[in-house]
Amino acid sequence: MKYPREKLFFVCTGPRCNNPERGEERGEVIRADLKDLNKSLDRKPVARICATSCLDLCDFGPNMVIDKRVYSHLTRELAKAVYEGEMGDTLRREDLELREDELRGSRHDPASSSSSSSPSSSSSSSSSSGSSNSSGT
């Protein structure tokens, strides 16, 4: 069976995206705002706003994933703009997507970690990216 909703919004509420130091711009507040907006627009049958414990993109957060697109560096207002674009109320906000060049070479880049998992790898970049496994908890 195909999931009965058209859109799934995954808002990261992991420890870094939801850090209390972010104040009202943290993941759980962003998610609550979007849930309220979605409900006020009677879109619960169409879209679901979900919490996810970690997207492993901590350095770019708060983050949200919709249809395999990653939106990063979010605030409450930016997340609302993403929602409106994804739901067709306005143009989709491609400018708020995480850029591939920003991810490339970071500790969150899957391409970097897969090349550093080789036991014979001894480059300094692989040792710095090898710590990415501990960042998601």
N, CA, C and O atoms as CSV, one atom per row, in Angstrom:
chain,resi,resn,atom,element,x,y,z
A,1,MET,N,N,0.827,-1.183,0.000
A,1,MET,CA,C,0.000,0.000,0.000
A,1,MET,C,C,0.873,1.248,0.000
A,1,MET,O,O,1.884,1.306,0.700
A,2,LYS,N,N,0.492,2.218,-0.764
A,2,LYS,CA,C,1.173,3.508,-0.778
A,2,LYS,C,C,0.676,4.338,0.397
A,2,LYS,O,O,-0.505,4.278,0.741
A,3,TYR,N,N,1.556,5.108,1.012
A,3,TYR,CA,C,1.174,5.944,2.155
A,3,TYR,C,C,0.069,6.903,1.728
A,3,TYR,O,O,0.162,7.499,0.655
A,4,PRO,N,N,-0.977,7.067,2.544
A,4,PRO,CA,C,-2.162,7.816,2.117
A,4,PRO,C,C,-2.044,9.340,2.127
A,4,PRO,O,O,-3.033,10.023,1.864
A,5,ARG,N,N,-0.890,9.881,2.416
A,5,ARG,CA,C,-0.729,11.330,2.383
A,5,ARG,C,C,0.205,11.700,1.237
A,5,ARG,O,O,1.105,10.934,0.892
A,6,GLU,N,N,-0.009,12.873,0.648
A,6,GLU,CA,C,0.805,13.310,-0.484
A,6,GLU,C,C,2.192,13.784,-0.066
A,6,GLU,O,O,3.163,13.580,-0.795
A,7,LYS,N,N,2.291,14.413,1.099
A,7,LYS,CA,C,3.558,15.008,1.541
A,7,LYS,C,C,3.893,14.568,2.949
A,7,LYS,O,O,3.025,14.509,3.820
A,8,LEU,N,N,5.161,14.259,3.164
A,8,LEU,CA,C,5.709,13.979,4.484
A,8,LEU,C,C,6.838,14.973,4.744
A,8,LEU,O,O,7.804,15.037,3.984
A,9,PHE,N,N,6.712,15.728,5.798
A,9,PHE,CA,C,7.737,16.678,6.218
A,9,PHE,C,C,8.440,16.071,7.425
A,9,PHE,O,O,7.812,15.856,8.461
A,10,PHE,N,N,9.728,15.794,7.306
A,10,PHE,CA,C,10.506,15.245,8.410
A,10,PHE,C,C,11.355,16.365,9.005
A,10,PHE,O,O,12.321,16.819,8.392
A,11,VAL,N,N,10.984,16.799,10.196
A,11,VAL,CA,C,11.699,17.869,10.887
A,11,VAL,C,C,12.618,17.229,11.914
A,11,VAL,O,O,12.179,16.445,12.756
A,12,CYS,N,N,13.888,17.569,11.835
A,12,CYS,CA,C,14.855,16.994,12.765
A,12,CYS,C,C,14.651,17.587,14.160
A,12,CYS,O,O,14.616,18.804,14.342
A,13,THR,N,N,14.518,16.686,15.137
A,13,THR,CA,C,14.435,17.086,16.534
A,13,THR,C,C,15.551,16.415,17.325
A,13,THR,O,O,15.430,16.181,18.527
A,14,GLY,N,N,16.634,16.112,16.626
A,14,GLY,CA,C,17.801,15.529,17.275
A,14,GLY,C,C,18.469,16.543,18.185
A,14,GLY,O,O,18.089,17.713,18.201
A,15,PRO,N,N,19.467,16.097,18.946
A,15,PRO,CA,C,20.070,16.949,19.970
A,15,PRO,C,C,20.670,18.266,19.468
A,15,PRO,O,O,20.630,19.265,20.186
A,16,ARG,N,N,21.209,18.287,18.283
A,16,ARG,CA,C,21.821,19.534,17.796
A,16,ARG,C,C,20.794,20.451,17.149
A,16,ARG,O,O,20.808,21.658,17.395
A,17,CYS,N,N,19.903,19.902,16.326
A,17,CYS,CA,C,18.858,20.730,15.711
A,17,CYS,C,C,17.867,21.234,16.753
A,17,CYS,O,O,17.191,22.239,16.539
A,18,ASN,N,N,17.785,20.538,17.872
A,18,ASN,CA,C,16.838,20.885,18.917
A,18,ASN,C,C,17.533,21.438,20.160
A,18,ASN,O,O,16.945,21.456,21.242
A,19,ASN,N,N,18.756,21.880,20.015
A,19,ASN,CA,C,19.527,22.410,21.132
A,19,ASN,C,C,18.789,23.595,21.765
A,19,ASN,O,O,18.414,24.528,21.056
A,20,PRO,N,N,18.575,23.574,23.074
A,20,PRO,CA,C,17.885,24.691,23.734
A,20,PRO,C,C,18.541,26.051,23.493
A,20,PRO,O,O,17.873,27.082,23.574
A,21,GLU,N,N,19.837,26.061,23.198
A,21,GLU,CA,C,20.517,27.332,22.907
A,21,GLU,C,C,19.955,27.998,21.650
A,21,GLU,O,O,20.154,29.196,21.451
A,22,ARG,N,N,19.271,27.255,20.818
A,22,ARG,CA,C,18.645,27.822,19.617
A,22,ARG,C,C,17.357,28.583,19.954
A,22,ARG,O,O,16.784,29.256,19.098
A,23,GLY,N,N,16.914,28.470,21.198
A,23,GLY,CA,C,15.703,29.169,21.624
A,23,GLY,C,C,14.484,28.719,20.841
A,23,GLY,O,O,14.242,27.519,20.707
A,24,GLU,N,N,13.721,29.659,20.326
A,24,GLU,CA,C,12.499,29.359,19.587
A,24,GLU,C,C,12.770,28.913,18.151
A,24,GLU,O,O,11.828,28.638,17.409
A,25,GLU,N,N,14.015,28.838,17.755
A,25,GLU,CA,C,14.371,28.433,16.386
A,25,GLU,C,C,14.870,26.992,16.347
A,25,GLU,O,O,15.574,26.610,15.412
A,26,ARG,N,N,14.520,26.198,17.335
A,26,ARG,CA,C,14.962,24.793,17.385
A,26,ARG,C,C,13.929,23.871,16.743
A,26,ARG,O,O,12.788,24.267,16.502
A,27,GLY,N,N,14.345,22.647,16.475
A,27,GLY,CA,C,13.544,21.690,15.731
A,27,GLY,C,C,12.152,21.438,16.261
A,27,GLY,O,O,11.191,21.443,15.492
A,28,GLU,N,N,12.019,21.216,17.567
A,28,GLU,CA,C,10.688,20.894,18.101
A,28,GLU,C,C,9.722,22.068,17.970
A,28,GLU,O,O,8.523,21.850,17.795
A,29,VAL,N,N,10.205,23.296,18.049
A,29,VAL,CA,C,9.338,24.472,17.892
A,29,VAL,C,C,8.954,24.638,16.422
A,29,VAL,O,O,7.810,24.959,16.102
A,30,ILE,N,N,9.923,24.416,15.532
A,30,ILE,CA,C,9.638,24.470,14.093
A,30,ILE,C,C,8.568,23.441,13.742
A,30,ILE,O,O,7.619,23.746,13.021
A,31,ARG,N,N,8.723,22.226,14.253
A,31,ARG,CA,C,7.739,21.170,13.974
A,31,ARG,C,C,6.363,21.553,14.510
A,31,ARG,O,O,5.363,21.384,13.813
A,32,ALA,N,N,6.299,22.058,15.722
A,32,ALA,CA,C,5.015,22.451,16.310
A,32,ALA,C,C,4.348,23.551,15.482
A,32,ALA,O,O,3.143,23.508,15.237
A,33,ASP,N,N,5.135,24.527,15.056
A,33,ASP,CA,C,4.589,25.603,14.219
A,33,ASP,C,C,4.007,25.052,12.912
A,33,ASP,O,O,2.909,25.428,12.503
A,34,LEU,N,N,4.762,24.153,12.263
A,34,LEU,CA,C,4.292,23.591,11.000
A,34,LEU,C,C,3.062,22.715,11.192
A,34,LEU,O,O,2.162,22.715,10.352
A,35,LYS,N,N,3.018,21.966,12.296
A,35,LYS,CA,C,1.833,21.158,12.585
A,35,LYS,C,C,0.612,22.060,12.755
A,35,LYS,O,O,-0.460,21.767,12.227
A,36,ASP,N,N,0.778,23.149,13.491
A,36,ASP,CA,C,-0.331,24.085,13.693
A,36,ASP,C,C,-0.774,24.701,12.370
A,36,ASP,O,O,-1.970,24.820,12.105
A,37,LEU,N,N,0.189,25.089,11.546
A,37,LEU,CA,C,-0.130,25.670,10.243
A,37,LEU,C,C,-0.869,24.659,9.378
A,37,LEU,O,O,-1.894,24.981,8.776
A,38,ASN,N,N,-0.354,23.447,9.317
A,38,ASN,CA,C,-0.961,22.390,8.516
A,38,ASN,C,C,-2.408,22.135,8.959
A,38,ASN,O,O,-3.305,21.997,8.127
A,39,LYS,N,N,-2.619,22.077,10.264
A,39,LYS,CA,C,-3.959,21.846,10.807
A,39,LYS,C,C,-4.884,23.026,10.503
A,39,LYS,O,O,-6.042,22.826,10.138
A,40,SER,N,N,-4.377,24.255,10.653
A,40,SER,CA,C,-5.217,25.441,10.419
A,40,SER,C,C,-5.661,25.552,8.966
A,40,SER,O,O,-6.690,26.159,8.671
A,41,LEU,N,N,-4.879,24.963,8.056
A,41,LEU,CA,C,-5.216,24.982,6.634
A,41,LEU,C,C,-5.997,23.732,6.213
A,41,LEU,O,O,-6.224,23.503,5.025
A,42,ASP,N,N,-6.399,22.936,7.193
A,42,ASP,CA,C,-7.160,21.694,6.949
A,42,ASP,C,C,-6.441,20.749,5.993
A,42,ASP,O,O,-7.062,20.125,5.133
A,43,ARG,N,N,-5.131,20.653,6.156
A,43,ARG,CA,C,-4.336,19.808,5.264
A,43,ARG,C,C,-3.876,18.509,5.919
A,43,ARG,O,O,-3.031,17.811,5.360
A,44,LYS,N,N,-4.406,18.175,7.075
A,44,LYS,CA,C,-3.992,16.930,7.726
A,44,LYS,C,C,-4.202,15.706,6.839
A,44,LYS,O,O,-3.389,14.783,6.898
A,45,PRO,N,N,-5.261,15.654,6.014
A,45,PRO,CA,C,-5.407,14.489,5.130
A,45,PRO,C,C,-4.386,14.464,3.983
A,45,PRO,O,O,-4.205,13.435,3.332
A,46,VAL,N,N,-3.726,15.594,3.743
A,46,VAL,CA,C,-2.814,15.718,2.603
A,46,VAL,C,C,-1.351,15.652,3.024
A,46,VAL,O,O,-0.532,15.041,2.338
A,47,ALA,N,N,-1.022,16.283,4.155
A,47,ALA,CA,C,0.378,16.392,4.578
A,47,ALA,C,C,0.512,16.013,6.043
A,47,ALA,O,O,-0.388,16.241,6.852
A,48,ARG,N,N,1.653,15.429,6.361
A,48,ARG,CA,C,1.955,15.053,7.746
A,48,ARG,C,C,3.284,15.661,8.122
A,48,ARG,O,O,4.256,15.576,7.371
A,49,ILE,N,N,3.322,16.281,9.298
A,49,ILE,CA,C,4.545,16.889,9.820
A,49,ILE,C,C,5.087,15.937,10.878
A,49,ILE,O,O,4.463,15.740,11.920
A,50,CYS,N,N,6.244,15.349,10.612
A,50,CYS,CA,C,6.804,14.307,11.469
A,50,CYS,C,C,8.104,14.774,12.114
A,50,CYS,O,O,8.860,15.556,11.537
A,51,ALA,N,N,8.340,14.284,13.308
A,51,ALA,CA,C,9.626,14.493,13.971
A,51,ALA,C,C,10.523,13.321,13.625
A,51,ALA,O,O,10.063,12.183,13.529
A,52,THR,N,N,11.784,13.597,13.441
A,52,THR,CA,C,12.761,12.527,13.274
A,52,THR,C,C,13.899,12.800,14.244
A,52,THR,O,O,14.274,13.953,14.460
A,53,SER,N,N,14.443,11.752,14.822
A,53,SER,CA,C,15.414,11.933,15.905
A,53,SER,C,C,16.747,12.491,15.431
A,53,SER,O,O,17.417,13.184,16.197
A,54,CYS,N,N,17.154,12.220,14.210
A,54,CYS,CA,C,18.390,12.781,13.689
A,54,CYS,C,C,18.479,12.487,12.194
A,54,CYS,O,O,18.220,11.367,11.753
A,55,LEU,N,N,18.843,13.494,11.434
A,55,LEU,CA,C,19.049,13.326,9.991
A,55,LEU,C,C,20.534,13.212,9.656
A,55,LEU,O,O,20.897,13.078,8.488
A,56,ASP,N,N,21.393,13.265,10.675
A,56,ASP,CA,C,22.849,13.202,10.530
A,56,ASP,C,C,23.369,14.288,9.594
A,56,ASP,O,O,24.244,14.051,8.761
A,57,LEU,N,N,22.815,15.469,9.749
A,57,LEU,CA,C,23.276,16.659,9.027
A,57,LEU,C,C,23.424,17.805,10.030
A,57,LEU,O,O,23.118,18.958,9.725
A,58,CYS,N,N,23.890,17.471,11.210
A,58,CYS,CA,C,23.891,18.371,12.363
A,58,CYS,C,C,24.527,19.725,12.094
A,58,CYS,O,O,24.047,20.741,12.597
A,59,ASP,N,N,25.584,19.756,11.321
A,59,ASP,CA,C,26.297,21.017,11.087
A,59,ASP,C,C,25.480,22.022,10.288
A,59,ASP,O,O,25.860,23.190,10.206
A,60,PHE,N,N,24.380,21.603,9.704
A,60,PHE,CA,C,23.611,22.468,8.812
A,60,PHE,C,C,22.225,22.791,9.363
A,60,PHE,O,O,21.437,23.450,8.685
A,61,GLY,N,N,21.918,22.351,10.554
A,61,GLY,CA,C,20.576,22.434,11.092
A,61,GLY,C,C,20.169,23.801,11.602
A,61,GLY,O,O,20.949,24.753,11.633
A,62,PRO,N,N,18.924,23.849,11.995
A,62,PRO,CA,C,17.897,22.823,11.931
A,62,PRO,C,C,17.572,22.420,10.493
A,62,PRO,O,O,17.601,23.238,9.573
A,63,ASN,N,N,17.265,21.144,10.332
A,63,ASN,CA,C,17.040,20.555,9.016
A,63,ASN,C,C,15.643,19.963,8.884
A,63,ASN,O,O,14.986,19.624,9.869
A,64,MET,N,N,15.211,19.852,7.618
A,64,MET,CA,C,13.934,19.220,7.304
A,64,MET,C,C,14.085,18.536,5.952
A,64,MET,O,O,14.740,19.063,5.052
A,65,VAL,N,N,13.478,17.361,5.811
A,65,VAL,CA,C,13.516,16.618,4.551
A,65,VAL,C,C,12.089,16.429,4.050
A,65,VAL,O,O,11.203,15.997,4.788
A,66,ILE,N,N,11.890,16.763,2.779
A,66,ILE,CA,C,10.612,16.545,2.098
A,66,ILE,C,C,10.940,15.980,0.724
A,66,ILE,O,O,11.707,16.585,-0.025
A,67,ASP,N,N,10.372,14.833,0.386
A,67,ASP,CA,C,10.576,14.230,-0.939
A,67,ASP,C,C,12.053,14.178,-1.335
A,67,ASP,O,O,12.415,14.526,-2.459
A,68,LYS,N,N,12.884,13.749,-0.419
A,68,LYS,CA,C,14.328,13.586,-0.633
A,68,LYS,C,C,15.071,14.907,-0.801
A,68,LYS,O,O,16.255,14.900,-1.137
A,69,ARG,N,N,14.406,16.043,-0.576
A,69,ARG,CA,C,15.077,17.343,-0.610
A,69,ARG,C,C,15.392,17.748,0.825
A,69,ARG,O,O,14.547,17.627,1.712
A,70,VAL,N,N,16.605,18.225,1.044
A,70,VAL,CA,C,17.028,18.650,2.376
A,70,VAL,C,C,17.008,20.174,2.435
A,70,VAL,O,O,17.629,20.856,1.619
A,71,TYR,N,N,16.288,20.681,3.410
A,71,TYR,CA,C,16.273,22.114,3.694
A,71,TYR,C,C,17.048,22.315,4.985
A,71,TYR,O,O,16.828,21.605,5.966
A,72,SER,N,N,17.962,23.292,4.982
A,72,SER,CA,C,18.855,23.444,6.121
A,72,SER,C,C,18.914,24.885,6.597
A,72,SER,O,O,18.370,25.793,5.969
A,73,HIS,N,N,19.591,25.067,7.729
A,73,HIS,CA,C,19.774,26.394,8.337
A,73,HIS,C,C,18.413,27.067,8.561
A,73,HIS,O,O,18.260,28.267,8.335
A,74,LEU,N,N,17.437,26.281,9.007
A,74,LEU,CA,C,16.076,26.787,9.107
A,74,LEU,C,C,15.825,27.606,10.371
A,74,LEU,O,O,16.441,27.397,11.417
A,75,THR,N,N,14.912,28.526,10.227
A,75,THR,CA,C,14.283,29.232,11.331
A,75,THR,C,C,12.800,28.927,11.227
A,75,THR,O,O,12.371,28.252,10.291
A,76,ARG,N,N,12.025,29.407,12.158
A,76,ARG,CA,C,10.585,29.173,12.099
A,76,ARG,C,C,9.992,29.792,10.837
A,76,ARG,O,O,9.167,29.167,10.172
A,77,GLU,N,N,10.397,30.993,10.507
A,77,GLU,CA,C,9.861,31.664,9.314
A,77,GLU,C,C,10.317,30.985,8.025
A,77,GLU,O,O,9.531,30.837,7.090
A,78,LEU,N,N,11.577,30.573,7.973
A,78,LEU,CA,C,12.075,29.889,6.775
A,78,LEU,C,C,11.382,28.544,6.588
A,78,LEU,O,O,11.070,28.157,5.462
A,79,ALA,N,N,11.141,27.833,7.682
A,79,ALA,CA,C,10.441,26.549,7.592
A,79,ALA,C,C,9.020,26.754,7.068
A,79,ALA,O,O,8.521,25.941,6.290
A,80,LYS,N,N,8.378,27.825,7.488
A,80,LYS,CA,C,7.040,28.134,6.977
A,80,LYS,C,C,7.099,28.415,5.477
A,80,LYS,O,O,6.220,27.989,4.729
A,81,ALA,N,N,8.131,29.129,5.039
A,81,ALA,CA,C,8.297,29.402,3.606
A,81,ALA,C,C,8.525,28.111,2.828
A,81,ALA,O,O,8.014,27.962,1.717
A,82,VAL,N,N,9.284,27.178,3.396
A,82,VAL,CA,C,9.488,25.873,2.764
A,82,VAL,C,C,8.152,25.147,2.645
A,82,VAL,O,O,7.820,24.621,1.583
A,83,TYR,N,N,7.393,25.121,3.723
A,83,TYR,CA,C,6.072,24.465,3.718
A,83,TYR,C,C,5.201,25.055,2.616
A,83,TYR,O,O,4.617,24.314,1.824
A,84,GLU,N,N,5.108,26.367,2.558
A,84,GLU,CA,C,4.258,27.025,1.560
A,84,GLU,C,C,4.703,26.677,0.139
A,84,GLU,O,O,3.867,26.458,-0.737
A,85,GLY,N,N,6.009,26.627,-0.089
A,85,GLY,CA,C,6.520,26.262,-1.407
A,85,GLY,C,C,6.246,24.817,-1.758
A,85,GLY,O,O,5.865,24.508,-2.887
A,86,GLU,N,N,6.439,23.926,-0.794
A,86,GLU,CA,C,6.208,22.499,-1.030
A,86,GLU,C,C,4.723,22.189,-1.249
A,86,GLU,O,O,4.377,21.257,-1.975
A,87,MET,N,N,3.864,22.968,-0.622
A,87,MET,CA,C,2.422,22.742,-0.740
A,87,MET,C,C,1.819,23.486,-1.932
A,87,MET,O,O,0.618,23.380,-2.181
A,88,GLY,N,N,2.632,24.230,-2.661
A,88,GLY,CA,C,2.162,24.902,-3.863
A,88,GLY,C,C,1.506,26.254,-3.625
A,88,GLY,O,O,0.903,26.820,-4.537
A,89,ASP,N,N,1.618,26.776,-2.408
A,89,ASP,CA,C,1.049,28.095,-2.116
A,89,ASP,C,C,1.900,29.212,-2.719
A,89,ASP,O,O,1.387,30.265,-3.098
A,90,THR,N,N,3.199,28.966,-2.801
A,90,THR,CA,C,4.160,29.901,-3.386
A,90,THR,C,C,5.146,29.066,-4.191
A,90,THR,O,O,5.004,27.847,-4.285
A,91,LEU,N,N,6.123,29.709,-4.759
A,91,LEU,CA,C,7.178,28.970,-5.452
A,91,LEU,C,C,8.007,28.178,-4.448
A,91,LEU,O,O,8.224,28.629,-3.323
A,92,ARG,N,N,8.466,27.002,-4.854
A,92,ARG,CA,C,9.322,26.179,-3.999
A,92,ARG,C,C,10.620,26.912,-3.722
A,92,ARG,O,O,11.192,27.514,-4.631
A,93,ARG,N,N,11.093,26.874,-2.494
A,93,ARG,CA,C,12.263,27.630,-2.052
A,93,ARG,C,C,13.559,26.836,-2.226
A,93,ARG,O,O,14.139,26.351,-1.255
A,94,GLU,N,N,13.993,26.716,-3.458
A,94,GLU,CA,C,15.238,26.003,-3.735
A,94,GLU,C,C,16.424,26.661,-3.043
A,94,GLU,O,O,17.407,25.992,-2.723
A,95,ASP,N,N,16.337,27.967,-2.811
A,95,ASP,CA,C,17.432,28.689,-2.159
A,95,ASP,C,C,17.643,28.245,-0.712
A,95,ASP,O,O,18.689,28.535,-0.131
A,96,LEU,N,N,16.679,27.552,-0.124
A,96,LEU,CA,C,16.798,27.079,1.251
A,96,LEU,C,C,17.255,25.630,1.341
A,96,LEU,O,O,17.424,25.098,2.438
A,97,GLU,N,N,17.456,24.986,0.185
A,97,GLU,CA,C,17.939,23.603,0.187
A,97,GLU,C,C,19.427,23.573,0.532
A,97,GLU,O,O,20.180,24.485,0.193
A,98,LEU,N,N,19.824,22.507,1.210
A,98,LEU,CA,C,21.242,22.290,1.473
A,98,LEU,C,C,21.938,22.098,0.140
A,98,LEU,O,O,21.520,21.272,-0.671
A,99,ARG,N,N,22.998,22.857,-0.089
A,99,ARG,CA,C,23.728,22.768,-1.351
A,99,ARG,C,C,24.706,21.590,-1.312
A,99,ARG,O,O,25.329,21.305,-0.289
A,100,GLU,N,N,24.817,20.927,-2.447
A,100,GLU,CA,C,25.735,19.786,-2.523
A,100,GLU,C,C,27.162,20.204,-2.231
A,100,GLU,O,O,27.910,19.453,-1.605
A,101,ASP,N,N,27.558,21.412,-2.680
A,101,ASP,CA,C,28.935,21.849,-2.430
A,101,ASP,C,C,29.167,22.115,-0.939
A,101,ASP,O,O,30.302,22.027,-0.470
A,102,GLU,N,N,28.119,22.436,-0.198
A,102,GLU,CA,C,28.249,22.631,1.241
A,102,GLU,C,C,28.420,21.285,1.954
A,102,GLU,O,O,29.190,21.175,2.908
A,103,LEU,N,N,27.706,20.279,1.491
A,103,LEU,CA,C,27.811,18.948,2.073
A,103,LEU,C,C,29.122,18.261,1.699
A,103,LEU,O,O,29.726,17.567,2.518
A,104,ARG,N,N,29.551,18.459,0.465
A,104,ARG,CA,C,30.727,17.763,-0.063
A,104,ARG,C,C,31.959,18.002,0.804
A,104,ARG,O,O,32.345,19.142,1.059
A,105,GLY,N,N,32.553,16.929,1.241
A,105,GLY,CA,C,33.782,17.000,2.022
A,105,GLY,C,C,33.552,17.212,3.510
A,105,GLY,O,O,34.499,17.149,4.295
A,106,SER,N,N,32.299,17.464,3.914
A,106,SER,CA,C,32.027,17.634,5.339
A,106,SER,C,C,31.999,16.267,6.014
A,106,SER,O,O,32.003,15.233,5.346
A,107,ARG,N,N,31.972,16.274,7.314
A,107,ARG,CA,C,31.906,15.003,8.046
A,107,ARG,C,C,30.590,14.282,7.817
A,107,ARG,O,O,30.466,13.106,8.159
A,108,HIS,N,N,29.591,14.971,7.236
A,108,HIS,CA,C,28.292,14.368,6.961
A,108,HIS,C,C,28.172,13.836,5.537
A,108,HIS,O,O,27.139,13.270,5.177
A,109,ASP,N,N,29.198,14.006,4.733
A,109,ASP,CA,C,29.176,13.576,3.335
A,109,ASP,C,C,29.363,12.060,3.266
A,109,ASP,O,O,30.424,11.553,3.631
A,110,PRO,N,N,28.337,11.328,2.797
A,110,PRO,CA,C,28.475,9.869,2.707
A,110,PRO,C,C,29.635,9.442,1.816
A,110,PRO,O,O,30.247,8.401,2.058
A,111,ALA,N,N,29.943,10.219,0.801
A,111,ALA,CA,C,31.052,9.863,-0.080
A,111,ALA,C,C,32.379,9.928,0.666
A,111,ALA,O,O,33.266,9.111,0.421
A,112,SER,N,N,32.519,10.870,1.557
A,112,SER,CA,C,33.758,10.996,2.339
A,112,SER,C,C,33.890,9.870,3.338
A,112,SER,O,O,34.976,9.315,3.505
A,113,SER,N,N,32.807,9.524,4.005
A,113,SER,CA,C,32.900,8.484,5.033
A,113,SER,C,C,33.079,7.106,4.422
A,113,SER,O,O,33.708,6.243,5.035
A,114,SER,N,N,32.543,6.877,3.229
A,114,SER,CA,C,32.720,5.556,2.633
A,114,SER,C,C,34.155,5.352,2.174
A,114,SER,O,O,34.674,4.237,2.218
A,115,SER,N,N,34.798,6.431,1.731
A,115,SER,CA,C,36.188,6.279,1.320
A,115,SER,C,C,37.106,6.190,2.526
A,115,SER,O,O,38.189,5.612,2.433
A,116,SER,N,N,36.687,6.763,3.676
A,116,SER,CA,C,37.541,6.718,4.858
A,116,SER,C,C,37.354,5.436,5.657
A,116,SER,O,O,38.103,5.185,6.602
A,117,SER,N,N,36.368,4.620,5.296
A,117,SER,CA,C,36.149,3.392,6.054
A,117,SER,C,C,37.146,2.308,5.689
A,117,SER,O,O,37.191,1.262,6.337
A,118,SER,N,N,37.935,2.544,4.673
A,118,SER,CA,C,38.954,1.584,4.294
A,118,SER,C,C,40.066,1.576,5.333
A,118,SER,O,O,40.556,2.641,5.709
A,119,PRO,N,N,40.479,0.392,5.811
A,119,PRO,CA,C,41.521,0.325,6.833
A,119,PRO,C,C,42.847,0.883,6.356
A,119,PRO,O,O,43.652,1.312,7.182
A,120,SER,N,N,43.108,0.895,5.061
A,120,SER,CA,C,44.388,1.376,4.562
A,120,SER,C,C,44.400,2.879,4.346
A,120,SER,O,O,45.439,3.441,3.997
A,121,SER,N,N,43.267,3.542,4.545
A,121,SER,CA,C,43.195,4.986,4.356
A,121,SER,C,C,43.919,5.687,5.491
A,121,SER,O,O,43.621,5.446,6.661
A,122,SER,N,N,44.870,6.554,5.154
A,122,SER,CA,C,45.623,7.239,6.198
A,122,SER,C,C,45.689,8.740,5.975
A,122,SER,O,O,46.490,9.417,6.619
A,123,SER,N,N,44.874,9.272,5.086
A,123,SER,CA,C,44.917,10.712,4.843
A,123,SER,C,C,44.318,11.458,6.027
A,123,SER,O,O,43.500,10.904,6.761
A,124,SER,N,N,44.716,12.699,6.217
A,124,SER,CA,C,44.213,13.484,7.340
A,124,SER,C,C,42.733,13.782,7.189
A,124,SER,O,O,42.030,13.913,8.191
A,125,SER,N,N,42.241,13.893,5.958
A,125,SER,CA,C,40.812,14.166,5.787
A,125,SER,C,C,39.974,12.970,6.203
A,125,SER,O,O,38.857,13.137,6.692
A,126,SER,N,N,40.501,11.765,6.013
A,126,SER,CA,C,39.707,10.613,6.413
A,126,SER,C,C,39.659,10.488,7.921
A,126,SER,O,O,38.656,10.018,8.459
A,127,SER,N,N,40.709,10.893,8.624
A,127,SER,CA,C,40.653,10.795,10.072
A,127,SER,C,C,39.684,11.798,10.651
A,127,SER,O,O,39.054,11.517,11.670
A,128,SER,N,N,39.541,12.972,10.030
A,128,SER,CA,C,38.576,13.943,10.559
A,128,SER,C,C,37.152,13.551,10.212
A,128,SER,O,O,36.234,13.844,10.978
A,129,SER,N,N,36.942,12.897,9.077
A,129,SER,CA,C,35.587,12.513,8.722
A,129,SER,C,C,35.195,11.199,9.380
A,129,SER,O,O,34.012,10.858,9.406
A,130,GLY,N,N,36.144,10.465,9.903
A,130,GLY,CA,C,35.833,9.195,10.520
A,130,GLY,C,C,35.058,9.332,11.814
A,130,GLY,O,O,34.515,8.344,12.309
A,131,SER,N,N,34.991,10.543,12.383
A,131,SER,CA,C,34.269,10.744,13.627
A,131,SER,C,C,32.793,10.987,13.415
A,131,SER,O,O,32.074,11.207,14.391
A,132,SER,N,N,32.308,10.958,12.192
A,132,SER,CA,C,30.926,11.306,11.921
A,132,SER,C,C,29.942,10.325,12.531
A,132,SER,O,O,28.787,10.688,12.754
A,133,ASN,N,N,30.353,9.102,12.809
A,133,ASN,CA,C,29.429,8.136,13.369
A,133,ASN,C,C,28.960,8.531,14.760
A,133,ASN,O,O,27.848,8.176,15.151
A,134,SER,N,N,29.770,9.250,15.512
A,134,SER,CA,C,29.379,9.611,16.876
A,134,SER,C,C,28.562,10.893,16.916
A,134,SER,O,O,28.066,11.249,17.985
A,135,SER,N,N,28.396,11.604,15.807
A,135,SER,CA,C,27.741,12.905,15.837
A,135,SER,C,C,26.227,12.820,15.834
A,135,SER,O,O,25.573,13.812,16.154
A,136,GLY,N,N,25.646,11.699,15.493
A,136,GLY,CA,C,24.201,11.626,15.357
A,136,GLY,C,C,23.457,11.320,16.640
A,136,GLY,O,O,22.227,11.279,16.635
A,137,THR,N,N,24.156,11.107,17.730
A,137,THR,CA,C,23.444,10.761,18.956
A,137,THR,C,C,23.359,11.901,19.920
A,137,THR,O,O,22.785,11.754,20.999
